[in-house]
Each structure stands twice: as structure tokens, then as C-alpha cells.
Amino acid sequence: MLRAIRHKVGTISYFCLIRCLEASYTLFALQSICPAFGAFRAFASAAKEMTVREALNSALDEEMSADPKVFLMGEEVGEYQGAYKISKGLLDKYGPERVLDTPITEAGFAGIGVGAAYYGLRPVVEFMTFNFSMQAIDHIINSAAKSNYMSAGQISVPIVFRGPNGAAAGVGAQHSQCYAAWYASCPGLKVLAPYSSEDARGLLKAAIRDPDPVVFLENELLYGESFPVSAEVLDSSFCLPIGKAKIEREGKDVTITAYSKMVGYALKAAEILAKEGVSAEVINLRSIRPLDRTTINASVRKTNRLVTVEEGFPQHGVGAEICTSVVEESFGYLDAPVERIAGADVPMPYAANLERMAVPQVEDIVRAAKRACHRSVPLAATA
């Protein structure tokens, strides 16, 4: 429906107004269906608080300041300062040659970005939502991901495709898809999914500096969330390694893997489980491709149980790949079948009550962890 409106209206400003109203409704709807949102984080003490929005903005600012080859392009990233204000202040600081407002044509400006990367520039291409990246998927997959291989290493494509990914709240089936598994299945791409402000800042810097194309999957509902950050994170040289997961919470009874917004849910579930005597280890994947199989398998060999959490579709998902890795490398250490928590295998419903049922909730993770921890009990004992 929105695609039809876009063609009829034909103005970026009106479209951006729709997206802003949509974002406002998202936050209102989320508070209604999930009041506990915002409390799902566990960090050591740190010097100050920073929102994910501020973390992304500062990372872009510092990388553009450090390297004149870095530029930003996308719909409303300049005059409007970004649909979600990620690019706030950048146009005034760097000018219209490095902060480019584009027409509503994802295929067009994604292709221009890939061409610029061929010639040694470092474009950061913003999609208002990754659902619109489907208009540009030929450039992402065929032009960006495969060129280094097809040129025998002669062509590097240092480009970042970034924007909000996954379900928000009340935006329907066409604006709620998670593309982590989609893009992570393609050789030649690196796929990152930050959770905290530390993740957002460190991983975006790494993505911009990387010589290969990176798909950077943010979450609209996390933009306004504040997280503690240390002085190290605030340093302009701070950068996180691509392909390395983070153990957010150590435990000994069950491993829970998650990425993006689901990390917060997993941490909340771990708090509930701890009150019931179950010690859960929570792994923030950070990088979907390459996947940190070493950290995951080391954790499973310690806890002997695994629960994977993602909001994307279950079939051919990130959790399925993690399950396969553990079965291949650590099957003998498992004391219970792997539990997979994912979004429902249906298009996202619009109604708030059905939407909540279609995406993983904290209680789903708690139940799965309990099943994993007690499934080794003989069935006769539970009869």
C-alpha cells in the first residue's frame, strides 16, 4: 500500500512524514504491548549513558572526519537529518557533497553507491527500512557481494548498507521483516546486528573501515534506548572486531544466543531464570556473518544446553545455522535437544494482540530454557 502511495504522491517530504508518524505510533504501541521494554539490559558500571541513536551518529561523524572518502547517501539523510535523526548535524558539518539526499529510488542510489565504492570511495547507504532494500537487492547481492571474487580480488567494494531492520510495532507485514538470514546466506557480504550503544558505535566504525560490503542491521525500537558506555568506547579510535560475539552474562546451565533487540529479551529471561535456580549464559552474536562459532561452541560445551533466539522466520534462520554448527562440532556435549525461539512462520499481523503472538517474548525464552534444563529427566519420572 505504501509503495502505491509513494508513486502517487511523489514527494520525499510527505513520505518521510508518514515514516515519522509510523515511528511515533511504534513507540506508543510497544509500550502498550510490552511495558517491560527498556529494562532488558545488563552491563557493568560505566562512565556515562549514550543512546543507540547517539552512538550511530557519533560513529558516522568521526569516520567522516577521519576519512574524506566516507560519505552518506539516502532518503532524507541531509535536510531532514534522517528519518530517525541518525544523521543529525552531518549536513551542516560536511556539506551536500558528502551528505546526499536522494530521490525515492533504492535501486538507483544503491547502484550509485556500489559504483562509487568500485572507484575507492566509502559510501554509507541508508535505507529508511531494510524492507525497502528489496528494491536494491540486485546491487547488494550481484554487484557488491560478488565483485571481489569475480575480479580475482582486483575490485574491492567498501560499502555499508545500513538502516532499521526487523519488526517495529504496528507497521504490518511489509515493514516488519528481519533480513539477517536473507543477507547472511550470501558469500561476499558481512552482516552485523548491534544491540547496545557500544555495539552500534564499535561495529559501525568497523563496517565503514572494512574493505568488503557490509549489511548493517539496526533496530528502530532501540534507537532511543540508553546504555552505559565506558571511556574506551567513547575514544575515537574505538572499534569492535567483526566476527566476534560478546558474552553479555556468564552462566553454567544453559546457553542462550541472540542478536539485536532479542539480546535484551534474553538478558531479562536470564534474570527470571536465575531466581528459579537456573544459570543462563547469554551470548550477543553481534556478527551474523561471519558467525562466531568458536564462542558459541565453547559455551555449549560448558553448559551442555542451547536456546537460540531470533525474531526472524524459523525456517532457514540464524538459529538453524547455529544449531547445525553445534550439532557438527559439539553434539557429544549436548544433554538436551536444542531449543529454537523465532518469529511465527506467518506474515506479521497488524493487530497488536496478534503481533505480540508472532514475535518472541521473554516468557517464551524462559520456557524454552526450562525445557532444555529438565528434558534430560527420564519420562517415567515425570509421568
C-alpha positions, 0 to 999 in steps of 0.5 A: 500500500505504501509503495502505491502511495509513494508513486502517487504522491511523489514527494520525499517530504510527505513520505518521510512524514508518514515514516515519522508518524509510523515511528511515533505510533511504534513507540506508543504501541510497544509500550502498550504491548510490552511495558517491560521494554527498556529494562532488558539490559545488563552491563557493568558500571560505566562512565556515562549513558549514550543512546543507540541513536547517539552512538550511530551518529557519533560513529558516522561523524568521526569516520567522516572526519577521519576519512574524506572518502566516507560519505552518506547517501539516502532518503532524507539523510541531509535536510531532514537529518534522517528519518530517525535523526541518525544523521543529525548535524552531518549536513551542516558539518560536511556539506551536500557533497558528502551528505546526499539526499536522494530521490525515492529510488533504492535501486538507483542510489544503491547502484550509485553507491556500489559504483562509487565504492568500485572507484575507492570511495566509502559510501554509507547507504541508508535505507529508511527500512531494510524492507525497502532494500528489496528494491536494491537487492540486485546491487547488494547481492550481484554487484557488491557481494560478488565483485571481489571474487569475480575480479580475482580480488582486483575490485574491492567494494567498501560499502555499508548498507545500513538502516532499521531492520526487523519488526517495529510495532504496528507497521504490518507485514511489509515493514516488519521483516528481519533480513539477517538470514536473507543477507547472511546466506550470501558469500561476499557480504558481512552482516552485523546486528548491534544491540547496545550503544557500544555495539552500534558505535564499535561495529559501525566504525568497523563496517565503514573501515572494512574493505568488503560490503557490509549489511548493517542491521539496526533496530528502530525500537532501540534507537532511543534506548540508553546504555552505559558506555565506558571511556574506551568506547567513547575514544575515537579510535574505538572499534569492535572486531567483526566476527566476534560475539560478546558474552553479555552474562556468564552462566553454567546451565544453559546457553542462550544466543541472540542478536539485536533487540532479542539480546535484551529479551534474553538478558531479562529471561536470564534474570527470571531464570536465575531466581528459579535456580537456573544459570543462563549464559547469554551470548550477543552474536553481534556478527551474523556473518561471519558467525562466531562459532568458536564462542558459541561452541565453547559455551555449549560445551560448558553448559551442555544446553542451547536456546537460540533466539531470533525474531526472524522466520524459523525456517532457514534462520540464524538459529538453524545455522547455529544449531547445525554448527553445534550439532557438527562440532559439539553434539557429544556435549549436548544433554538436551535437544536444542531449543529454537525461539523465532518469529511465527512462520506467518506474515506479521499481523497488524493487530497488536494482540496478534503481533505480540503472538508472532514475535518472541517474548521473554516468557517464551525464552524462559520456557524454552530454557526450562525445557532444555534444563529438565528434558534430560529427566527420564519420562517415567519420572515425570509421568 
